[in-house]
Amino acid sequence: MGEHQLKNLLDQMTVEEKVGQLVQLATPFFKGASDRGEITGPMVHMNIDEDDIKRTGSVLGASGAKETINIQKVHMEENRLGIPLLFMSDIVHGFKTIFPVPLAIGCSWDLDLAEKSASIAAKEAAVAGVHVTFAPMVDLSREPRWGRVMEGTGEDTFLNSRFARSFVRGFQGDLENDPHKVASCVKHFAAYGAPEGGRDYNTVDMSEWQLRENYLPAYKAALDEGAQMVMTAFNILNGMPSTGNEPLMRGLLRDEWNFDGVLISDWGAVKELIPHGVAENEKQAAEKAMKAGVDVEMMTSCYVNHVEELIEEGTLEENILDEAVLRILQLKQKLGLFDNPYRGASEKEEEDYILSPENRKASRELASKSMVLLKNEGTLPLQKDQKVALIGPFADNTDILGPWSWGGSAEDTVTVASGFSQYLNEDQLLTSAGCGIETGTNEQLEVALEKAAQAEAIVVALGEHSDMSGEAGCRADIRIPEVQLELLKKIRSLGKPVTAVLFNGRPLDLREVTENADAVIEAWYPGTEGGNALADILFGEVNPSAKLTMSMPYSVGQVPIYYNRYNTGRPEGAPDAQERYVSQYLDIPNEPLYPFGFGLSYSRFEYEELTLSSERIRQDESLSVSVKVTNTGDYAGEEIVQLYVRDLVGEVVRPLKELKDFEKVYLHPGEEKVVHFTLTEEQLRYYHANMEHKSDAGEFEVFVGPNSRDTKSERFRLDRK
Ligand code: GLC
């Protein structure tokens, strides 16, 4: 169906039918849905009837070829003009084969594997009848108290933007010709990752300079990569809720960025304009959201109950409604739904493809590249002939998929204990929980200590229940629960080698863990194959290579803490710094416990001979940067070589370091490689006070190293043309 036919279709639609396209309801409202429960209550609550449902444009959360085909079949019979439904779901880090949470994927610094994970997720979802995924979530965050940091890839703008592109490419690919791809909906627009106090849905208030420099680029990267949809954020920005924020949505997203795709509200966010205090009632909420350019209202009924009236009374122009409906019809057209409303849905392909050995293998590989080795005082890798005690609430726990893994299942998940059984026979492996996530008994503790006492090496698997992060999963105390710390200390007192493994959805205050273990691995939520991936690392099959993409704070008192900070006028440690009157705490250090970019390997990598091709370049020239990296260890392994830049003098303050590039190199023991980077003037641009994005002539410092702290540096000058 071409553009002309779409417009013809629009002309045939009544206003009620047009408004229906702007409505998104969850599956229980639809006949043919397996979970179609008692819906008269919700329908009354929303003041909608069966005819409204027949006119609905899209479904939230449906999946399964059988279910989506049934729902679509009924709908096509009941919708007067035969306009097919769009099926939209949260496929964030896997559908049935669950991959590590995105924060873990970020720590892999592996853009290709990130893309591959999204591609596998897309095909598993597409054969299950899903058309759109509400992903990637690209909300930059420096806030580990916020539960949704697990859903993004960390604190760095450059890296988040690169991952945003990889995820969109993986989900969408050649969307119009490949039924095994899904449309990508980038979220949450905008700056949802900066809530005051780290409390979800809370106020976001920042300068346009900060917003454009750090928080907006990843959304733009996703859209530049072709993301078809955008989802509004729950938070306010510049005093206005995003969902009713006309300057943000029409001014920036649609007019400045030329986004002409579908803009969907987050769940209930249109109606939430009322508690936000910017709409008196649902009618005003509908007016504000429509005028802000929000096309689809998720799970509330302000549009369906008030848009027609707003048009009739002249408050809302009908062309605003027509534009919204046309965008939705165009997306349905792009997905080929007018020709085939069932698109990729196939029970046969579900059977053949979902959770296939290849998909599991991909998840296992990405998980092993996402786990960060934070400490290792000779304890790892474990020997395969040892007797090992595996202790802790995550020793044999399937809760390692993390939030937003609703399609995954416990029975498909490989626990740590089952992963260990690939390497140890049953009389070598002693397993005991020792305590729960937040509570424990003396009996549990005694049993665990008894088993640990028999072992040569002890692995303690600790962390957060997956409900302790994710949406509305915010914590003011970012340590692991006290009962687990007590267990670790008791295990430590046995005087045997102890490895602590963490399963959690945010950077934690790991001081007490680090003090009471010889080795520490941050495993995040590693997904369906998490137990195998961890065992591969602990027993040396895989040499860990992951590096943090969010700073691990020394204490929650440092938050927000991030590597690309500004120097201030009174930096601690400056040559003329006074003892007291500098930017510091009286009780803790300024530095994080583990910095951005940090991660150890079983190898050791030496950096030498940092060389710049010139001491000065003109704006139309580029600078070559090289460094020699040598594997001086006993294991072959991957090293993520990082390149940072500091603009020593700007019109506005400039960060002490900014990541500008990175390269993963694989080196055998004794092998060396000269790693080359190219820096261009474009990479030196920043937002000036007047929001112009440009570079300045002047002095710059280039840093290269294994993380954002331990770097070598050289300077160069950028001259005007
Ligand atoms: C939730 C989340 C959003 C998700 C949506 C649909 O509230 O904020 O990320 O896509 O609802 O499940």
Residues whose N, C-alpha, C, O or C-beta is under 5 A from the ligand:
A	BS01	GLC	D90 F134 D266 W267
